[in-house]
């Protein structure tokens, strides 16, 4: 293990949409002293938003405004924030608002620039509202696409972590019809190769990947759809020929359970809901989204802004705590391999 892993990991936490529950779950999560053990949390966002959040939640944390993450002390009981906006009034809670969308994007952009300067080691993002971001004038369909563009990353992949289940996504924010049309032998092969590569980078010496089937019963040899025969099996055989440990296609109603029980180190999901349903059913609030292929690890809760409960003080911060824990653990693994 090199000297980088001997110092605390600095994790930049973006506040998300200030009209949602992001600031609340960040505040609640950081009441846990374990997040200050070997880690320095640094918030990117608006100080007034967090001042009001602390008052609303009656949380006994002190807000400390800092100029950059290198100024952070990482003391439990203190929320250290790098201002990315400084508004005179906060957006109305629970409402789509272009002002809130702009504030969320500014926080993300500041964290990305800090990561590029080497000032933070990982990024943890609170939920944004896609409509608010769009009405603020940005074209990004989600966090992943925004991070990839601003980091100039050509190949990124999403991995979900819940317990020991790891799920990669071949496609994400596409209508189901389009996601199926995007399936090609080359694309599936590349998804297999990237997933195994990232598992190795995360510390698995000889990972075994499973590919989820598209059709019921993995197509029944072409009786229930042809995609397995024409696309998935050729891609898997090509990967196996190249020395990659991959199995499938395995029916989607079995493969995630098998991976959770330890048979596979990861599963390649073919489309958004295929993997989301499996992980969220297992632990809705505890599922962590990880973006791989960026210069730093990025984690996030896998739920939205929850406008319906924003400001009520009842948001569950379990997922936010898990996202911070995973950010630290994966960053340590990544740095130990440098």
Phi, psi and omega in degrees: 000133185273179185293334180301323184279358178275344179258162178299146176278127176269120180247119176277124184250115179272140192288345184076197178287120183292348177273356181252202185267001182308303180302326180292314183288331174296311181300313181296317181299321185279006167283345180278117184296338183296338179284355177252006178267104182076013181214141174244106178282131178233119182273140171246119182172202184256125182302322182295322178302315182283330174299315179291324179296317178299319180293319183292320183272355181053042181269132184274056175247150179259136179269128180234116179275129181234159184276333180200164184295336179291344178274352182290139181262338178068042180262127177300138183101355181235132172263114181260126188230133170266116183293128175251340169215161176218085185274160176272337177214144183271153179298152178298134182291144173078014183232143173290127186213126179299329177298317179294320178299317178297317180297320180295316181294322179298321179294318179296314180300319180295320179294320179297316180295323177295320178295319179295331177276356181080017183275337174230156185258343181204161177236134173240125185248131171279162188296142172249164176253118186298324180292320179295320178296319180293317180290341175280356175102012180255150187261000186291130176281346180185177180304313187301314181294323178295313180298316181299316181291314184288334175272354185056043180265123184277333182227108175235153178218146180263134174236132173263140177236125171217109188063234178259013176266126179237125184235125175260155183239123178286319174228159184232268190269072177227148168305148185303319180301316180291323179299320178292319179294337179283348181289122174223162178301314182295320181292318179294317178302315181294324176297319177297312183298314181295317182300314179293320178302315181290326176297321177296315180297333180271008171109001178270113187293317182226070185288148175246125182253142173250143175254123178289143176284160177270314186264161176304140178056030180055033173086350180050050179056039177094355180286330181236063180104151186252355187297324179298314183289322188270334187237303190292311182297314176301321180294319180293318179296322177297317179295318178297320178299329180273008175090012180272138180273097183219143179231154178137187358288139182249132181312135186293341179279359180235328193294324182290322175297316180299320179292321178298327180279001173100003181290327180232152178275342179195163178233135173266111177272141186275335181208168189311296189290336181303314179275326181297317181299318181297312185286319182289331175292323180292315179200094186300310184279341186262359179287131182248131176266129181239130174259121180249152183104359175266168176298335178230161173291137173236129177236159178202156167296156177253054170215173187266198185283346177049055181304332184293338180240006182301133178085356182271350179076016184247007181294140180275122183263009181302315181295322178295319177297318179296321180295322176292319179298314181294321178302315180295311184296315182290326178294319177298318178297316181296314181293329181291343180265354180283000000 
